[in-house]
Amino acid sequence: MKDESNIGGLNMAVECPFDLTNKRQVIEFEETDPYNPHNIVKGYINRRQGQLYGALWITHINGEKCEQLIYSAPKQHYPFNKDKNGIREWEFPECDYVELYEKLDGTCIISYVYKDCNDAHYLTFKTRLRPFLGEGKYGNFFQLWNEMLEKYPSINNLCSKNYTYNFVFELYGKRNKILIDYDVSLDTKLIFIVDRNDGRISPPTKLVKGLPVLKVWGELEYGDIDSEDYLDIQKNLEDDLIVDEENKILKGMEGLVWYFIKDNCAKQIKCKPPSILKYHWSGDAIPYESIFITVINAFENFDEPTFDDVVELLLEEFDESKIEKSNVRIKKILKSVFFDKKLQYKLAEDYKKHGFNINEDKVTCMRWFGAHYPKDLSTKIYQLLKSYEDKKSD
């Protein structure tokens, strides 16, 4: 999406701020920008935790050297650590005041503008560990996001005009379910803003008019904040959460993000209710649900994620010793999810080709699949086809 009305204004980095020689910490890419298909962009993605997590170092555009740094969306952290005795050590950032926003449970979509050697600007979008949105075999965030661009045409216009900021959205709903079961089919909200020049974070209400944006959930005076306030709000979130453990359904808010704001710059702290944290932290090994969610998230960033890719994502929440104890479980879950995604991809092709609708004529549909697929997969096939059809109709 070319925009030549705003020439200049993007600071080109002098040198790459992360280590390109450490192949474990960077992902090398050379891809066509789907929103500007005449541009082939080459560079690196930083996968190391910190402010530069997911950042791009673009080296070439259409074969011409054109180095520039693109900030991504750093992960949010909790305001406590656990010492060796399991006791929490609390630390809150210094600030002038605090704003609280809902934490949505979906896929992070980041807008950014890059420029070529002729100073032409181009707007595009990415997930955290990809340079662009893609039409992967097992997930199509390009298509899903295009639906949001059609629903909210102001996104392209405002992201282009305010090109010195990267806008970070959350894509959520039944068609992109992670853990929370939302009533909406598919929607998006602006969750925060990143300054293109220095990576500073601002809450979603800054400089924004006309975008689908989160509203302030609450405000706190910094002088009154301590661990008791955090735990009280955590309890309120838990009380409002609907938990159906038998059917593994969670409804409500995944949590809150606290913005500790000082000198027009924000530091983010996340706050989740205990029932959500239970899925992440229970036991000596990593719980099944946490690994499963992480594997699903991996498909946002990799067409065919490897064991190492999943481990890198798990390191955002868990220490290496806990991951080591969970190695066998990680490999089994990754293999299982891969099998399901490959199977669903093949099922969807046959399903569309024959014009089935499992909700309207289950018998005819399942009779055909029963004759062409292994009998022992009939239950799984029904579940996958039902999920596919329901996502279509939502």
N, C-alpha and C positions, 0 to 999 in steps of 0.2 A: 504494500500500500504506500505508494510514493507520495511524499509531501515535500515540495520544493518551496513552499511559502515561508518556511522557517529556516533558512540557510544559516549555518553557524550555531554556536551556543552549546555544542556537545564537546566536552573536553576529551581529547584523545590522550590516553595514558602514555607516559614515557616508556614504561617497561611493565611487563607482566608482574602482578603482585603475588603470584603463587608459583610453586616449583613445577615447571613443566617436565622435568626429568623424572619425577616420581610417578610412574605409570599407575600406581595404585591410587593416587590422589587426584588424577586428572583423567578425563575422557576426551580423546581426540575425535574430531568430527569434520566432515566435509559434506554438506547437505544443501539441497535446494530449498529456499524459503517458500513455503506454500502460498504465502500471501503476496509474495513478489517473485513469481516463478522464473523470472529472467536472472535472478541473483543466486549464484552458488557461493555459499559462505563457508569458510574454513577456519578452524580454530580449536580451542580447548574449553572444557567445562571443569570447574573445580568441584570436587566432591568431598573436600575436607570440611569438617564442622567449623562454624564461626560466621563472622559477618559476610565472608566471601563464599559461603556455601551455595553452590549452584551457579556462581558467577561465570560469565563467558569472557574468554580472551579471544576476540576475533583477530585473526592474522591477515586473511585475504578475502577479498570479494571479487568474484569473477577473475581469479588469478592475479589480481593486483594487490600488493601489500597495502593494508589499510588497518593498522593495529588500533584496537580500542577495547576498553573494559566495559562490560555490561553487568551491573549488579543484579542479583536475583532476589530470592526471598529467604532470608536466614530462618532457621528453626527457632521456635520460642522455647523458653526454659522455665523450670519451676524455681521458686525462691528459696529452695532448701537443698541440702545435701545430706546424705546419711553417713555418719562416722562408722568406725569399726564395730561399735556396740549397737548399731541400728538406731541411734538417736539422731533426730533431725537437727541440723544446724541451719538457722534461718538467716537470710540476708536479702534486704530489699534495696533496690537502687535509690540513689539520691534523686530528688525531684522537687518541683514546685507544686504539682498536683497530679492526680491520677484519674484517668478515664477508663471505664470498663465497657467492653464490647463482647457480644456473644461470640463464642468460638464455633464456627461451622465445621461440619464433618464431611469433607469432600476432597476435591482435587484442586490444588493451587495452580492458577493460570496467571502468568505474568506478562503484561504488555511491556514492550520496550521499542525504542527507536535507535537504529544504527545508521551510519552514513557511509557512502562510498567515497572514492578518491576525488570525485567531482562535486563533493559537498551536497549531493542529493540525499534526502532523508527517507527512511523506509520504516513504517510501523509493522510490527509483527508480534507474535505471541509464543510463549513457551511454557512447559512445565518445569519443575525445579531442576532436574538433571538432564533436560533435553534442550537443544538450541531452538527448536521449533515444535509446534504442535504437529502430530503425525497421524496418518491413517494406518496404524499398525494392524497386523493380522488379528490380534486379540483385543484390540481396543481402539476406538476412533475418537480421540479428543478433538481433532480438527473438525469433524462433523458436528459433535456436540457443542463445541464453542461457537461454530458458525450459526447454530440455532439461537444462541444467546445474542450474537451480534445482530441478527435479524430482529430479535425481540427488543433489544435496546440499541437502536442505531446511533445513539449519542456516544456510545463507547468509542468507536473509531474516531469520531470527530474530536472528542475531548482528549483522548490519549495522544492524538497527533499534535494538537495545538499546545498541550502541556508536555512537550517532548523531553524536557529536562527532568521529568519524573517517570519512574516505572510504576505502573499501577498493578497492584496484586489483588486478584479476585479469587473467590472460592466458588467452584462449580459443584453443586450438591443437588440431592434429590433421589427419588427412587431409581432413576436410570443411571445413577452413579453412586450407588449405595456402598458405604464403607462399614460403619457400625450403627449410626443412628438411622432409624426408620422415619424419614420425613414424609409428610402428607403430600408435598408438592412433587410433581413428576420430575422436573428439571428447572433449576433456576441458578442465579448467580448474584453475589453481592461483592462490592469492593470492600476488602478487609484491611488494607493499609497501603501506604505510598512510600516509595524509596527514591531518594534524591539521586539522580543520575551521576552527579559529580563526586559525591563523597559517601554514598550508601546510607545516609541518615534516614531514619524511619519516622514517619508521621502517621497519626491515626487517620482513619478513612474519611473524616469530615473536612480535612484541610483542602482548600482550593477546589472543592467538588460541588458542581451543580449539574443536575441532570443524569447522574449515574445511579444505578441501583446500589445503595450504600447502606451499611449497617448503621443503626441509630445507637446513640450512647445508652448503655444499659444502666449506668450509674456513675457517680463521681465521688471521690474521696479526698479529704485534705491530708496531705502527706504526714503532718505531725500526729495524726490519729492512727496511723497504720502500724499494726504489728501482727504477729502470727495468729492472735486470737481473732482478729478481723478476717483474716484469710480463711481460717477454719469455720467461722460463722457463715461466711458466704458459701463456702464449700458445702456446708450442711444444708443451706437453703437450696442449692442446686440439686442435692441428693433428694430432698423432699419433693421437688417438682419433677423428678425423673420417673418415668413409667418403665418398670423392668419386668419383662416376661421371660424368665430364665428358661422355662420349658420350651418355648418356641424361639428363644434367642432373639427377642425383639426389644429394642430400647427406643423409647420416644421421649423427646424433650431436648434440652440443650446439652451438647457434649461438654460444655464448660464456658469459661470466660477468659478473655485476654485482657490483662491489666496493662495500660500504657502509663508508665512513669515518665512524665514530661518535664524536661528542664531545658531552658534555652532553645525552645522550638525543636527539640530532638527527643524522641521517645525510645525507651527501652521496654521490651515486651516480656511479661511474665504470664504464664498460663495457670489456670486454676480449674481443675476437673473434679467432679463428684466422685466419692469412693467407689461407686459401682462401675464407673468407667475405668478408674485406676486399677480395679481388680482384674480387668481383662489384660492389663499390661504388666502388673508387678507381682502377682501372687506366686508363691512357691520358690524353690531354689532355681529351677529351670524356668525358661520363659514360657508363659502359658500359650496353649494352642491358639487362642483367639488373637493374641498379639502377633504371633508369627504369621498367622493367616492374613491378618489385616496388612502387615508389612509386605507380604508377598503380593497381595493385590495392589498395594501402592507401587511396588516395583514395576508392575506392568504399565504404570503411568510414564515411566522414564526409560524403560528398556523393552524392545520388542520381544526378546527372549532372555529374561533376567537369569543370571547365574547364581550359584550359591554365594560367591563373593559379593555380588551386587546386593543380595538380601542382607548379608552380614553388615555391609557398610551402612545400610539403612537402619538396621537394628542398633548399631552403635550410637544412634541419636538418642536412644532411650535406655540402653542397658550396657553394663560394663562387660569387658571381654571374658571374665570368668563365667558369668551367667550365660553368655553366648556359647562358650565352649561346652558347657554342660548340656546345651540344647542342640548341638550339631546334628545329631541323628534326627531329632524332631524337625529341624529346619529343612533338612534334605527330603524327608518324607512329605512334608506339607508342600514344598516347592514342586516335587514330582506330581503330587495329587492335583494341585491347582493347574499345572501345565497340562495334565491329562484332560481335566475338565474343560479347559479353554480350547484345546485342540479338538476335543470331541464336539463341543458346542459350535465351533466354527464349521466343522463338517456337517453337523446336524442342520445348522441354519441354511447351508447351501441346498441340501435336499428339501428342507422344509419350504423354502421360497420357491424352488423349482416346481414343486408339485402343488403349490397354492394351498397348503394346509392351514387350518385354524384350529388349534387344539382346544380352545375354549368353546367353539361351536360344534365341533365333531371330533371328540376325543377318540371314539372307537375306530373310525376310518384312519385317522392319523397314526395311532399307536399300532394298528394292525399292519400298516405298511412298514413302520420302523421295526416292528417285531420280526418281520420277514427278512429284513435287510441288515439288521444289526444283532450282535450277540444277545441271547435271551437274558443273561445275567446282568445286563446293563439297563433293563427295561425301566426300573425305578428311577435310576439316574437320568435316563433319556427323557422320561416324563418331566422330571424336575427342571432339567435344562431347557426343554422346549417351552414349558409353562413360563419360566423366567424370561425367555426370549420374547414370547408373545406378549406377556404383561408389560415389558419395557417398551414394546412397540406401541401398545395401545394407551400407555399412560400419557 
